[in-house]
Amino acid sequence: MPRLSDLARVRSKNAGPFWLTIDLFCEDYDAVAAIPTAAFAARLNQDEAAFQRYDLPDLGVVKLSLPRPVVQGAFADRDMHGAGWGAALQGMEV
């Protein structure tokens, strides 16, 4: 089975103190766009309803935004820059 990292470059980052964004820069946009948001939510152990998804086919990009589980900079925040969220998706089988 191919992994998401075989089809797209995955980048996650902070989108303010309350949101994270995950960008999928696709080599095969159609394959990545066919992945339901529920699969991403399940991989990240998050509620699918919390995700906002933006498909940008002209750019070959899928953008996922979700609320941070903890406000950025709070004592319990273990990933201030949001970089670990994308790393969690790279190994996802598609």
Residue pairs with C-beta under 8 A, 6 or more apart in sequence:
1 93
1 94
2 93
2 94
3 90
3 91
3 92
3 93
3 94
4 10
4 24
4 32
4 35
4 89
4 90
4 91
4 92
4 93
4 94
5 90
5 91
7 26
7 27
7 28
7 31
7 32
7 94
8 24
8 25
8 26
8 27
8 28
8 32
8 62
9 24
9 25
10 22
10 23
10 24
10 25
10 86
10 87
10 89
10 90
11 22
11 23
11 25
11 86
12 20
12 21
12 22
12 23
12 82
12 83
12 84
12 85
12 86
12 87
12 89
13 20
13 21
13 23
13 81
13 82
13 83
13 86
14 20
14 72
14 80
14 81
14 82
15 21
15 65
15 82
16 72
17 68
17 71
17 72
17 73
18 67
18 68
18 71
18 72
19 65
19 66
19 67
19 68
20 65
20 66
20 67
20 68
20 82
20 85
21 63
21 64
21 65
21 82
22 40
22 63
22 64
22 65
22 66
22 85
22 86
22 89
23 61
23 62
23 63
23 64
23 86
24 32
24 61
24 62
24 63
24 64
24 89
25 60
25 61
26 32
26 33
26 60
26 61
26 62
27 60
29 57
29 60
29 62
31 94
32 62
32 94
33 55
33 57
33 62
35 94
37 48
37 51
37 53
37 64
38 48
39 92
40 51
40 64
40 89
40 92
41 47
41 48
41 50
41 51
42 48
43 88
43 89
43 92
44 66
44 85
44 88
44 89
46 66
46 69
50 66
50 67
51 64
51 65
51 66
52 64
52 65
52 66
53 62
53 63
53 64
53 65
54 62
54 63
54 64
54 65
55 61
55 62
55 63
56 62
56 63
68 77
68 82
70 76
70 77
70 78
71 77
72 80
73 80
78 84
79 85
